[in-house]
Amino acid sequence: MEIKKAGDLMISLDRYPHIPYWFSLRQAMAEIEHAEFESNGNKCPCRVLLVFDEKYQLLGTVRRRDILRGLEPEFLSNLVLEQRKHFFDTKSGRDEADASIGKLKQSILERSQRPVSDVMRIIKSTVNYDDHIIRVVYEMVDNNVSVIPVIRDNRVVGALRSEDLFHEVAKLLIE
C-alpha cells in the first residue's frame, strides 16, 4: 500500500471552518457549534477553527476548550480554588446560590464579547502539501495538536485532523 501525503488526507480550506481573529468568542462559539464537514464519508463536527488575519494569513487555532476557558469570569480566575467552589456549593442558601449564578451568567455574557485572538493558540507548526503522513504524525505528536494546517505555494490550502491521520495509519498497519 502506498504511503499517502498530507494533501491526500487534508480537508480543503474551502470546506474547513475558519474565522477572522476579530470574531468574538460568542461568534466563534456559534461557528464551531454549527460547523460540520464530511470526512471519510461521515459527517464530522468541528472541534478546532483556523484563525486568519485580514490578509488571509494564518494566525492560529481555537479549540472548544479555549473558548470555554476564555468565558471564565475574571472574578473567578483571580480566586483560589477553595473560594471558587463557593459559587457552585449547593449547600449554601438558595437565594445566595441564585445570586451567584446570576453574577456568573452576566460575567460570561460580558466575556463572550472578547475577541477570539485573546484565547487562540499560535500556530507552531505546519506541514507541506507533499509531506508524507509519517512527517505529519511527527509534527502532530511533537507539537501536541489535533489539527495541523497544510501549506502549498506558501499559503494555507487545508487542514489535516488527527482522526483522519490515525485512520490512514491504521489502514497501513491493520489491513
C-alpha positions in Angstrom: 0.0 0.0 0.0 1.3 3.4 -0.9 2.0 5.9 1.9 -0.2 8.9 1.3 0.7 12.6 1.6 -0.8 15.4 3.6 -2.6 16.8 0.6 -4.3 13.4 0.0 -5.8 13.5 3.5 -6.4 17.1 4.3 -9.8 18.9 4.3 -9.5 21.8 1.8 -9.7 25.3 3.2 -13.0 26.0 1.4 -14.6 23.1 3.4 -12.7 23.6 6.7 -14.2 26.1 9.2 -12.2 29.2 9.7 -12.8 32.7 11.1 -11.1 36.1 11.4 -9.2 37.0 14.6 -11.6 39.8 15.5 -14.6 37.5 15.8 -15.9 37.5 19.4 -15.9 34.3 21.5 -19.7 34.3 21.0 -19.3 34.4 17.2 -16.6 31.7 17.3 -18.8 29.5 19.5 -21.7 29.9 17.0 -19.4 29.0 14.2 -18.0 25.9 15.9 -21.4 24.8 17.1 -22.9 24.8 13.6 -19.8 23.8 11.5 -19.5 20.3 10.2 -17.9 18.7 7.2 -17.7 15.4 5.5 -14.6 13.1 6.0 -14.3 9.5 5.0 -18.0 9.5 4.1 -19.1 10.7 7.6 -20.4 14.0 8.9 -18.0 15.3 11.4 -18.4 18.1 14.0 -15.8 20.8 14.1 -13.5 20.8 17.1 -10.9 23.3 16.0 -11.3 26.5 14.0 -8.5 28.1 12.0 -8.0 31.8 12.7 -6.8 34.3 10.0 -5.9 37.9 9.7 -7.3 40.4 7.2 -4.7 39.4 4.6 -5.7 35.8 5.0 -2.5 34.9 6.8 -3.0 32.1 9.3 -2.5 33.3 12.9 -3.7 30.4 15.0 -6.3 27.9 16.0 -9.1 28.0 18.6 -10.5 24.9 20.2 -13.8 24.4 22.1 -12.0 24.4 25.4 -10.1 27.6 24.5 -13.4 29.3 24.0 -14.8 27.9 27.3 -11.6 29.0 29.2 -12.0 32.5 27.7 -15.5 32.7 29.0 -14.4 32.1 32.6 -15.4 35.2 34.7 -12.4 37.3 35.6 -13.5 37.5 39.2 -13.4 33.7 39.5 -10.0 33.3 37.8 -8.5 35.6 40.5 -9.7 33.4 43.3 -8.0 30.4 44.8 -9.8 27.0 44.2 -11.5 26.9 47.6 -13.1 30.3 47.0 -14.2 29.3 43.5 -16.0 26.2 44.9 -18.2 28.5 47.0 -20.0 29.7 43.8 -21.0 26.2 43.0 -21.8 24.9 46.5 -25.3 23.5 46.5 -25.4 23.5 50.4 -25.4 27.3 50.6 -28.8 29.1 50.7 -31.0 29.1 47.6 -31.1 32.9 47.4 -27.3 33.1 47.7 -26.9 30.4 45.0 -29.3 32.1 42.6 -27.4 35.4 43.1 -24.1 33.7 42.4 -25.4 32.0 39.3 -26.8 35.4 38.1 -23.5 37.0 38.6 -21.7 34.2 36.7 -24.1 34.4 33.8 -23.7 38.1 33.5 -20.0 37.8 33.6 -19.9 35.1 31.0 -22.2 37.2 28.7 -19.7 40.1 29.0 -16.7 37.8 28.5 -18.3 36.4 25.3 -17.6 39.7 23.6 -13.8 39.3 23.9 -12.0 38.7 20.5 -11.0 35.2 19.7 -7.4 36.4 19.4 -7.4 36.6 23.2 -7.6 32.8 23.5 -6.4 31.4 20.2 -3.3 29.2 20.1 -0.5 30.5 17.9 0.5 28.1 15.1 3.7 26.4 16.0 3.9 24.0 13.1 2.5 23.4 9.6 3.1 20.6 7.0 3.6 20.9 3.3 1.0 19.5 0.9 3.6 16.9 -0.4 4.8 15.8 3.0 4.4 12.0 3.7 2.0 11.2 6.5 4.9 9.9 8.6 6.2 13.5 8.8 2.7 14.7 9.7 2.5 12.2 12.5 5.8 13.5 13.9 4.6 17.2 13.7 1.3 16.5 15.3 2.8 14.4 18.2 5.7 16.7 18.7 3.5 19.8 18.8 0.6 18.2 20.7 -2.0 19.3 18.2 -5.1 17.5 16.8 -5.3 19.7 13.6 -2.4 20.9 11.5 -2.5 23.4 8.7 -1.4 22.2 5.2 0.7 24.6 3.1 1.1 24.7 -0.6 2.9 27.5 -2.5 3.3 29.5 0.7 -0.4 29.6 1.6 -2.7 27.5 3.6 -4.8 25.2 1.5 -6.3 23.0 4.1 -6.1 21.3 7.5 -5.4 17.7 8.4 -7.1 16.2 11.5 -5.6 13.6 13.8 -8.7 11.4 13.3 -8.1 11.2 9.5 -4.4 10.7 10.0 -5.0 7.9 12.6 -7.4 6.2 10.2 -4.8 6.2 7.4 -2.0 4.9 9.7 -4.4 2.2 11.0 -5.1 1.1 7.4 -1.3 0.7 6.9 -0.8 -1.4 10.0 -4.0 -3.4 10.2 -5.1 -4.1 6.7 
